[in-house]
Amino acid sequence: MSRTHPEESLGANPADAALNPADSVAMGVPSSRAEAAASDTADSRRQGTFHAFAFRPFRLLFAAFLINQTGFWISHLSLQGLIVDLTDNDPLQSGLLFFALFSPAFVLAPLAGVAADRFDRKRIVLVCYAGISLACALLTVLSAQGLLTPGIVLAVSAAMGVAFAFSGPANFAIAANTVPMEALPSAVSLQSAANNLTRVVGPLLAAPMLATHRYDVSFSIYLVAASVAGFLTWRMRIEKYAVDSDESGIWSRIRSGFDHAREREPALPALSVVAILSLFGVSHVVLLPVYCQDVLADPKYFAWLVAVSGLGAMAGALRTGQMRKAITLRSASLGLFAYGGALTAFALSSTVTPALCAQLVAGYFYFSVMTKLQTLLQQLVDESKRGRIMSLFQIAWAGLVPFGSLAMGYLARPLGTTTTLMAAGIVCLIYGATISVFSSRWSADAASAAARRSAN
């Protein structure tokens, strides 16, 4: 599945390429192919959000993702419950568990991106599923025999985090290899919607095991889920894509991924929006239990807020898949602005009804922005660099959340929960407005760069 560069067509329009990266003629595709693509795009728009389901590889990918993510949430909540039981609810140990699971996404993502471009992506995902299955099997046996200690749980969780880190960029890239480019917005939005569905279904399924402390059952469920997901991935037949042929050292290949992101404007500003949304937006979830206790005066509202946010996020992802207009950095930055407004309103809420409404809106714009930016990045990059660019997306999305959560938890002590949440919302407001104002300038710079490449 190779991609044509703008400079490969004399009829390429660099200005249009910068303003509308989904425009196949502007991106250098010959007019005969562009006409066919335009016809396919029109059909896909009529098909709407679920157009990606027309392609068997994506159906298998979607099913594997849905099953695996459901198992992940069951296992993740059970790991938290297990640490609470083993350490008498030591908050430091709970923080270490979170760090062990998700910090590898920050540290190892650049290497994972190189691997996704250099080696067979499907094989990488299969190896990661196998690693997760082995970790779950170990947790199941040791939990059933009562042999687990906090140290063992953290060590196995870190191993699972490594598998998550390497599977992320490969999975992101495979999503673009299972459908034609015109169906990519549908594929990304459906994956995002599935992710939020599992955020609701997974905890419901985990509740009986948490109540009875049968963590061994939870881990065995994830073992089965990861194995089934691996089997479905193995059955998937994806279109061939251009593997990176760069023979330079690994650090040079990592650097080339950064260089490619800088060249493909507005990739870097788009990644910065993802980073701000993760650091100051997603990370606010760490304060929700304290907010429910101190502001709403009832800890039980925590589950309500999480569920409502998940429903809003699922709606945002599905709505993005129905969009008829081309996805732009400006529309995503305006979404960040709206998210900041919703988070600020949530911080100012003192009763449950406005708090739930604010979380519903925040969830909607959170996944709407993330879905738009992932789609935009997938459309901008070369196939041989896709894994590395999506590894940067993974760093900005998941890798920064642990640091943002630690910072918010630290600041909430001297400033208070409400003030910290309000400050985070204001940062999102200001950054979203700023990126929106300067987005046209980046588009102009991208047009100039594309013109220079075409001239050369």
RAZIRA-V588942 format. One record per residue. N is the residue number from 1. PHI is phi in whole degrees, -180 to 180 (none if undefined). OMEGA is omega in whole degrees, -180 to 180 (none if undefined). NEAR is the number of other C-alpha atoms within 10 Angstrom. Layout:
{{N	PHI	OMEGA	NEAR} {N	PHI	OMEGA	NEAR}}
This chain:
{{1	none	-175	15} {2	-88	-178	12} {3	-118	179	15} {4	-89	179	14} {5	-81	178	16} {6	-58	-176	22} {7	-72	-177	20} {8	-86	179	14} {9	-133	179	17} {10	-68	-178	12} {11	-93	-178	16} {12	-66	179	23} {13	-114	-175	21} {14	-60	-179	27} {15	-63	178	20} {16	-65	179	19} {17	-62	-179	23} {18	-72	-177	27} {19	-79	-177	23} {20	-143	-177	20} {21	-66	178	24} {22	-85	-179	21} {23	-78	-174	19} {24	-69	178	24} {25	-67	180	24} {26	-63	-180	23} {27	-83	172	29} {28	98	179	23} {29	-82	179	23} {30	-54	-173	17} {31	-61	-180	16} {32	-64	178	10} {33	-72	-179	12} {34	-65	179	18} {35	-63	178	14} {36	-65	179	11} {37	-64	179	19} {38	-63	177	17} {39	-64	179	13} {40	-64	-180	16} {41	-64	178	18} {42	-61	179	14} {43	-63	-178	14} {44	-65	179	21} {45	-67	176	20} {46	-67	-179	12} {47	-69	176	15} {48	84	-171	20} {49	-58	-170	23} {50	-95	-178	18} {51	-60	-178	22} {52	-63	179	27} {53	-68	178	17} {54	-71	-175	12} {55	-111	-174	14} {56	-57	179	15} {57	-57	179	22} {58	-70	178	24} {59	-60	178	17} {60	-66	178	21} {61	-62	-179	23} {62	-63	180	22} {63	-62	179	17} {64	-62	-180	21} {65	-63	-178	23} {66	-63	-179	21} {67	-67	-178	21} {68	-65	-178	23} {69	-67	175	24} {70	-63	177	27} {71	-63	179	26} {72	-60	-177	24} {73	-65	176	22} {74	-62	-179	27} {75	-68	-177	25} {76	-62	179	22} {77	-66	179	19} {78	-69	175	24} {79	-62	177	23} {80	-64	178	17} {81	-63	180	18} {82	-65	178	23} {83	-63	177	24} {84	-60	-180	16} {85	-67	-175	13} {86	-76	-174	14} {87	-117	-178	14} {88	56	175	10} {89	60	176	14} {90	-78	-177	12} {91	-64	179	12} {92	-65	179	10} {93	-66	177	19} {94	-64	177	20} {95	-65	178	14} {96	-65	177	16} {97	-62	179	22} {98	-60	-180	19} {99	-67	-180	20} {100	-64	-178	22} {101	-75	-168	23} {102	-114	179	22} {103	-65	176	23} {104	-59	178	22} {105	-64	178	29} {106	-83	-173	21} {107	-77	-170	14} {108	-100	-176	18} {109	-57	179	28} {110	-60	177	29} {111	-66	179	19} {112	-64	178	28} {113	-66	176	29} {114	-62	180	28} {115	-62	-179	22} {116	-66	178	33} {117	-90	-174	26} {118	-92	-174	20} {119	-118	180	13} {120	-65	-175	14} {121	-64	-180	22} {122	-64	179	21} {123	-66	177	16} {124	-60	180	21} {125	-63	180	25} {126	-63	178	20} {127	-63	179	15} {128	-65	176	22} {129	-61	178	26} {130	-63	178	18} {131	-63	178	18} {132	-63	179	26} {133	-62	179	22} {134	-64	178	17} {135	-63	179	19} {136	-67	178	25} {137	-63	178	19} {138	-64	179	17} {139	-63	180	26} {140	-62	-177	23} {141	-66	-177	15} {142	-67	178	16} {143	-68	180	19} {144	-62	-179	13} {145	-94	178	10} {146	69	-175	10} {147	-104	-178	10} {148	-75	173	18} {149	-123	178	15} {150	-56	180	17} {151	-63	179	12} {152	-66	180	13} {153	-61	-180	20} {154	-66	-179	21} {155	-66	179	15} {156	-67	178	19} {157	-63	178	25} {158	-64	177	21} {159	-64	176	18} {160	-64	178	23} {161	-62	177	22} {162	-64	178	24} {163	-63	177	24} {164	-61	-177	23} {165	-63	-178	30} {166	-80	-180	26} {167	-78	-176	27} {168	-58	-180	26} {169	-59	179	33} {170	-65	179	28} {171	-66	178	20} {172	-58	-177	23} {173	-68	180	24} {174	-61	-180	23} {175	-56	179	19} {176	-80	180	24} {177	-94	-177	21} {178	-96	-178	25} {179	-138	170	23} {180	-63	-176	16} {181	-59	-178	20} {182	-69	178	22} {183	-97	-177	26} {184	-62	177	24} {185	-57	177	33} {186	-63	-179	30} {187	-64	-179	30} {188	-65	-179	26} {189	-66	179	30} {190	-68	176	25} {191	-62	179	24} {192	-64	178	22} {193	-64	179	26} {194	-63	179	21} {195	-59	-180	19} {196	-75	175	26} {197	-62	180	19} {198	-69	176	23} {199	-65	179	22} {200	-93	-175	19} {201	-72	-177	16} {202	-55	178	21} {203	-60	178	22} {204	-64	179	12} {205	-72	-179	16} {206	-78	-174	23} {207	-55	-180	15} {208	-62	179	13} {209	-68	178	17} {210	-68	-179	20} {211	-66	-178	10} {212	-100	180	8} {213	61	177	15} {214	-92	-178	17} {215	-68	178	25} {216	-62	178	22} {217	-67	179	20} {218	-61	-178	28} {219	-68	177	27} {220	-69	177	20} {221	-65	178	22} {222	-66	175	27} {223	-58	179	27} {224	-66	-178	17} {225	-62	180	24} {226	-65	179	29} {227	-67	178	21} {228	-65	178	17} {229	-61	177	26} {230	-63	179	25} {231	-64	179	15} {232	-64	178	20} {233	-65	178	24} {234	-61	179	15} {235	-74	-174	12} {236	-75	176	18} {237	-115	-176	14} {238	-105	180	18} {239	-66	180	14} {240	-64	-180	11} {241	-131	-177	16} {242	-79	177	14} {243	-80	-180	18} {244	-62	-178	18} {245	-100	-179	9} {246	-64	-179	13} {247	-100	-180	9} {248	-75	-178	8} {249	-67	-175	9} {250	-65	180	14} {251	-70	176	12} {252	-66	179	11} {253	-69	175	23} {254	-62	180	18} {255	-64	179	15} {256	-65	175	17} {257	-66	176	25} {258	-64	179	17} {259	-62	-180	13} {260	-65	178	19} {261	-64	179	25} {262	-69	-179	14} {263	-74	-175	16} {264	-93	177	18} {265	-60	3	26} {266	-99	-177	25} {267	-64	-178	23} {268	-64	175	21} {269	-59	178	18} {270	-63	178	26} {271	-65	178	24} {272	-67	176	16} {273	-65	176	24} {274	-60	-178	28} {275	-64	180	24} {276	-64	180	21} {277	-64	179	28} {278	-73	-176	25} {279	-66	-173	26} {280	-108	-180	26} {281	-106	-177	26} {282	-57	-175	22} {283	-65	-179	23} {284	-67	-180	22} {285	-60	-179	18} {286	-63	-178	16} {287	-94	-176	18} {288	-61	179	20} {289	-60	179	18} {290	-67	178	20} {291	-60	180	22} {292	-63	-179	21} {293	-73	-172	14} {294	-86	-175	15} {295	-97	-179	19} {296	-87	176	18} {297	62	178	14} {298	-158	-178	14} {299	-62	-176	16} {300	-66	180	12} {301	-69	179	19} {302	-57	-180	18} {303	-62	179	15} {304	-64	-179	14} {305	-63	180	23} {306	-64	-179	19} {307	-65	-180	22} {308	-65	177	21} {309	-62	178	26} {310	-64	178	25} {311	-65	177	21} {312	-63	179	25} {313	-65	178	29} {314	-64	177	26} {315	-64	179	22} {316	-65	179	26} {317	-66	-180	32} {318	-67	-180	26} {319	-65	179	20} {320	-64	178	26} {321	-67	-180	28} {322	-93	-175	19} {323	-63	178	15} {324	-92	-179	13} {325	-84	176	10} {326	-65	180	14} {327	-77	-178	21} {328	-129	176	21} {329	-63	-179	28} {330	-63	-180	19} {331	-66	178	18} {332	-69	-180	26} {333	-67	175	28} {334	-66	174	21} {335	-64	176	26} {336	-63	177	33} {337	-59	179	25} {338	-64	177	23} {339	-61	179	30} {340	-60	176	29} {341	-64	179	20} {342	-66	180	25} {343	-67	176	29} {344	-64	177	25} {345	-63	178	20} {346	-63	180	25} {347	-62	-178	22} {348	-86	-178	17} {349	-75	180	18} {350	-120	177	17} {351	-128	-169	13} {352	-71	-175	18} {353	-63	177	9} {354	-65	178	14} {355	-65	178	21} {356	-65	179	20} {357	-64	180	19} {358	-65	179	26} {359	-69	176	26} {360	-62	180	25} {361	-68	179	23} {362	-62	178	31} {363	-63	179	30} {364	-60	-176	27} {365	-75	177	27} {366	-60	-177	28} {367	-79	173	28} {368	-63	180	28} {369	-65	-178	28} {370	-63	-180	29} {371	-66	178	28} {372	-62	-176	27} {373	-70	177	24} {374	-64	178	21} {375	-62	180	24} {376	-60	-180	24} {377	-64	179	24} {378	-62	-179	24} {379	-80	-176	22} {380	-83	-164	23} {381	-90	172	24} {382	-77	-178	19} {383	-60	-177	23} {384	-71	178	22} {385	-112	-172	25} {386	-59	-178	29} {387	-61	-179	33} {388	-69	178	33} {389	-67	179	34} {390	-72	173	28} {391	-69	174	31} {392	-65	176	25} {393	-62	179	27} {394	-64	177	25} {395	-61	-178	27} {396	-67	-177	22} {397	-84	-174	23} {398	-93	-173	22} {399	-68	-178	26} {400	-90	-177	24} {401	-60	179	27} {402	-58	-180	23} {403	-72	176	17} {404	-64	179	21} {405	-65	178	22} {406	-63	-179	15} {407	-65	180	16} {408	-66	178	24} {409	-63	180	19} {410	-70	-177	13} {411	-72	-177	15} {412	-66	180	16} {413	-66	-180	10} {414	-79	-174	10} {415	-91	-174	13} {416	97	-177	16} {417	-64	-177	22} {418	-62	-179	20} {419	-64	180	16} {420	-64	179	24} {421	-64	180	28} {422	-66	179	19} {423	-62	178	18} {424	-63	178	23} {425	-63	-180	27} {426	-67	177	19} {427	-59	179	19} {428	-64	178	29} {429	-59	-176	23} {430	-66	-177	14} {431	-69	177	20} {432	-61	179	25} {433	-66	-179	18} {434	-64	-180	15} {435	-63	179	23} {436	-62	-179	20} {437	-68	-175	13} {438	-92	-177	13} {439	-61	179	20} {440	-66	179	16} {441	-66	178	13} {442	-64	178	19} {443	-64	178	22} {444	-66	177	17} {445	-63	179	16} {446	-64	179	23} {447	-64	179	20} {448	-65	179	15} {449	-64	179	18} {450	-65	178	25} {451	-66	179	17} {452	-66	179	12} {453	-64	-180	14} {454	-67	-180	19} {455	-68	-180	9} {456	-81	none	7}}
